[in-house]
């Protein structure tokens, strides 16, 4: 079986008073993720209301996702992020390691197993 990339989405809401602080932490998280060799994508999307944000993350495999979860972006910066936003949901697409599944369960993560598709 071919090893599949693993993706996840994080959904956040921010109060108007915290938007700039949120963006500053999100920027630091993005820079930290850029330095991780297994990170293929780390993209933030903003809703039209300016207070809703989605983060789409893509990793080469489950080991790369685990390295991210146990590294400084998640261990140091996520605690800062949650002081300036509300995490509304976390979805994992693919098969995370048992350690990541346990860590993500704290956020109420939903996991979706790969079924089929194309990825070019």
N, C-alpha and C positions, 0 to 999 in steps of 0.2 A: 504494500500500500504506500502511496506517495504521501509524504508528510505534508500536511496542510498548514498554511499560515493560520494564525489565530488573531482574531479581532475583538475589540470590545468598544462599547460606547458608554459614556458617562453623561448623565443629564443633570444640569445644575440650574438653579435659579438664584438670582442675586438681587438685593435691594438696590434702589437707585443710589443710596449713600455708599454702598460698597463696590460699585462697579469698577472704579479705578484701582482699588486695592486688589480686587479679584483679577483684573487684567495683569497687574504686576506679578502676582503669584503664578498665574497661568503662563506668562512669558518665561519665568524662571523654570517652570516645569517643562516647557517645550525645549528650552536650551539644554536642560539636563538630559532629556530624552534623546535629543539629537546626538549626544555623545555615546549612547548605548548602541553597540554594534548590531544587535538583533532587532532594533526598531526600524521598521520600514516606513511607517507613517504615524504622525502625531498631529492631528488637525482639529482645530477649534472652529465651530460654527456658531454664529450669533443669530438669535431669533429677531424678528422684526420689532419686538417690544424692547430690545436692548437689555433685557434682564434674564433672558433664557439662553443658555449656552449648552451645546453638545460637543463632546470630545470624541473623536473617532481615532482609535489607536489600532495599528497593525504591526504584528510581530512575525518574525520568520518561523517561529515554532513555539511550543509550550515552554521550552527551556528559556527562550528569550523573554517570554512574558514573566516567568518566575524571576529571572534576573532583574527585571523592571520592578516587580512587586517587592523584592527584597533589597532594592537599591535606594539611593538617596532621594530620588524623585518621589517615590511613594512613602518611604519611611520618614523623610524630613519635610518635604514640601506639601504633601497631601494634608497633614495635620494643620498646616498654615492655611491651605485652601478652604478647609471646612469651617474656618473661623469667619470667612467672608462670603460664604454661599451655603445653600442647602443642596445636598446631593439628592436628587429626586429618584435616581435609578442607575443601575449598572447592569449591562448585558454583555455576556461573553459569547462569542461565536467561534466554536471549535472546542477542542478538548483541552482544558487547562490541567496543569499538574494538580495532584491532591492538595499540595500546599497552597497553591493559588486559589483553588476552590474554597478551601477553609478560610483563607484571608478575605476573599471576596464575599463570603457568606455574611460577614459583619455588615456589609452594605446592602444585604438583601439581593445579591446578584442572581440574575436569571441566566442559565447556561443553555445554549442551543447547539446541539450536535450537528456537525456537517452532514448534509444530506446529498446534495449534488450541485453542479454548476460549472462555470468556467472562470478562470482567473488568469488574465494575460499579463 
